[in-house]
Structure formats: C-alpha cells, structure tokens
Amino acid sequence: MSTTAVLSPADLLAHWQGHRKLTRRVIEAFPEESLLTFSIGGMRPFAALATELTVIAAPMVREIVSGEGTPYSENVPKSKAEVLANWDAATAELDAWFAKVPPAKFEETLTVFGQYTGPVWSHFFYAIDNEVHHRAQGYVYLRALGIEPPPFWER
C-alpha cells in the first residue's frame, strides 16, 4: 500500500521554525528583569522555560542523527542577551541537524535523552508541543505584567 505524506521534512521544519520565531518574539517582549525572575504560581521564570526549549530541540535532533546523546542540563543565562544568543544558536543548530535526518528515519523508533521512546516523528512533535505549552506560559506572564504579547498567529 502506498501512502502520501502530509508534510515534507522541509514543511515540518518550516512549521517548527515558525514557532521558534514567535517564541523568540515572546522572549524579546519581556523586560530583562522579568524575563529572569517573574513567576506566577510557582512556575519557572520564562528565561528558564526558554532555556529548556534550547536544550531539547537541537540536541534531540542531533541525537536522532548521530546516535550520541547529550546530557540534559539547564544552566539558565543571567541576561536577556544571553537567552537570545542561546536561542539563536540553538535555532541555527536545529536547521543544520534537521537537514541531516533522512525521510525514512521519521518512522524509526528511537529513545532520546535516555528515556523517551517513540517514532522519530513523535519526538519532533513533542518538541513543538512543548514549545507551544511553554510559550503559552510566557503569554500569561506578559499579560500579568501588563504587556501585550505578540499575536500567536504571526509565525
């Protein structure tokens, strides 16, 4: 039986990078001190959430391609400039590694970060879903701070 792909790998990456561009704009919307410290209800500050996203996306794709895992480490930056620099570096790394994923690999079942097992395509969707979830927390923070967040549909 033949199947038709709904998305090409290039389409999926473009979709993912659209989310990353929007999340970057959310980071930019925060005043520096609030980015690093503001929290509601015991949730982590947005700098910590953004850091989690940088240590998941590109390292996960690198592991899928190379088979070599990266120890998970969230060293939260001490400035907004550093958060943005890390974000940009991770975005470029994501592009580079994603280009090396052969289409047939999407259907393989792999374990990433030593604990999450599933088809490769599901790992990509997990990373995107996780980013959307944390970006929504950023929207709540921005609104609580009286700052209008960027429109979510402008990716």
C-alpha positions in Angstrom: 0.0 0.0 0.0 1.4 3.4 -0.9 0.9 6.5 1.2 1.2 10.2 0.6 3.0 12.4 3.0 1.0 15.2 4.6 4.1 17.2 5.2 7.6 17.1 3.8 10.5 17.3 6.2 11.1 20.8 4.9 7.5 21.7 5.6 7.8 20.3 9.1 11.0 22.3 9.8 9.4 25.5 8.4 6.4 25.0 10.8 8.8 24.3 13.7 10.9 27.3 12.9 7.8 29.5 12.6 7.1 28.6 16.3 10.7 29.3 17.2 10.5 32.8 15.6 7.3 33.5 17.6 8.8 32.3 20.8 11.9 34.5 20.2 9.5 37.5 19.9 8.0 36.5 23.2 11.4 36.5 24.8 12.1 39.9 23.3 8.8 41.3 24.7 9.9 40.7 28.3 11.8 43.4 30.3 15.1 41.8 31.3 14.5 41.5 35.0 11.0 40.0 34.5 12.4 37.5 31.9 14.9 36.3 34.5 12.7 36.4 37.7 9.0 36.8 37.1 6.9 33.8 38.1 3.3 33.0 38.8 2.0 30.1 40.9 5.4 28.5 41.4 6.1 28.2 37.6 9.6 28.9 36.4 10.6 32.3 35.0 10.4 32.5 31.2 14.2 32.5 30.9 14.2 29.0 32.4 11.4 27.9 30.1 13.2 29.2 27.1 16.4 27.5 28.2 14.6 24.2 28.5 13.5 24.6 24.9 17.0 25.3 23.7 18.4 22.2 25.4 15.7 20.0 23.9 15.2 20.9 20.2 18.7 20.8 18.6 20.3 18.3 21.0 17.4 15.9 20.4 17.7 16.2 16.6 21.5 15.8 16.9 20.9 12.6 18.9 18.5 11.3 16.3 21.0 11.8 13.6 24.3 10.9 15.3 23.0 8.4 17.9 25.0 10.3 20.5 23.1 11.8 23.4 23.8 15.0 25.2 23.5 15.2 29.0 20.4 17.3 29.8 21.5 20.5 31.6 19.6 23.7 32.1 22.0 26.4 33.0 19.8 29.5 32.9 21.5 32.5 31.5 22.0 35.6 33.6 20.9 38.2 30.9 18.3 38.6 28.2 21.1 39.0 25.6 22.4 35.6 26.6 19.0 34.0 26.4 18.6 35.4 22.9 22.1 34.4 21.8 21.5 30.8 23.1 18.1 30.8 21.3 19.6 31.9 18.0 22.5 29.4 18.3 20.0 26.6 19.0 17.8 27.6 16.1 20.8 27.5 13.7 21.9 24.2 15.1 18.3 22.8 14.7 18.4 23.8 11.0 21.8 22.1 10.5 20.9 18.8 12.2 17.4 18.6 10.8 18.7 18.7 7.3 20.6 15.5 8.0 17.6 13.5 9.0 16.7 11.2 6.1 13.0 10.9 5.5 13.0 7.1 6.2 14.3 7.9 9.7 11.0 9.6 10.6 9.3 6.2 11.0 12.1 4.6 13.1 11.5 4.1 16.8 14.3 5.6 18.9 14.9 6.5 22.5 16.0 10.1 23.1 17.5 11.6 26.2 17.8 8.1 27.5 14.1 7.9 28.4 11.6 8.8 25.7 10.9 6.1 23.2 8.8 6.5 20.1 8.8 7.1 16.4 11.2 9.9 15.4 8.3 12.0 14.0 6.7 11.9 17.5 9.8 13.3 19.1 9.7 16.3 16.7 6.0 16.9 17.6 6.8 16.6 21.3 9.4 19.4 21.0 7.0 21.6 19.1 4.1 20.9 21.5 6.4 21.6 24.5 7.4 24.9 23.0 3.8 25.9 22.4 3.0 24.9 26.0 5.8 27.0 27.5 5.2 29.9 25.2 1.6 30.0 26.5 3.1 30.4 30.0 5.1 33.3 28.6 1.9 34.8 27.3 0.3 34.6 30.8 3.4 36.2 32.3 3.4 39.0 29.8 -0.3 39.7 30.3 0.2 39.7 34.1 3.0 42.2 33.6 0.6 44.4 31.5 2.5 43.7 28.3 0.6 42.7 25.1 2.2 39.5 23.8 2.9 39.1 20.1 -0.1 37.7 18.1 0.2 33.9 18.2 -0.9 33.5 14.6 2.1 35.6 13.3 4.7 32.9 12.8 
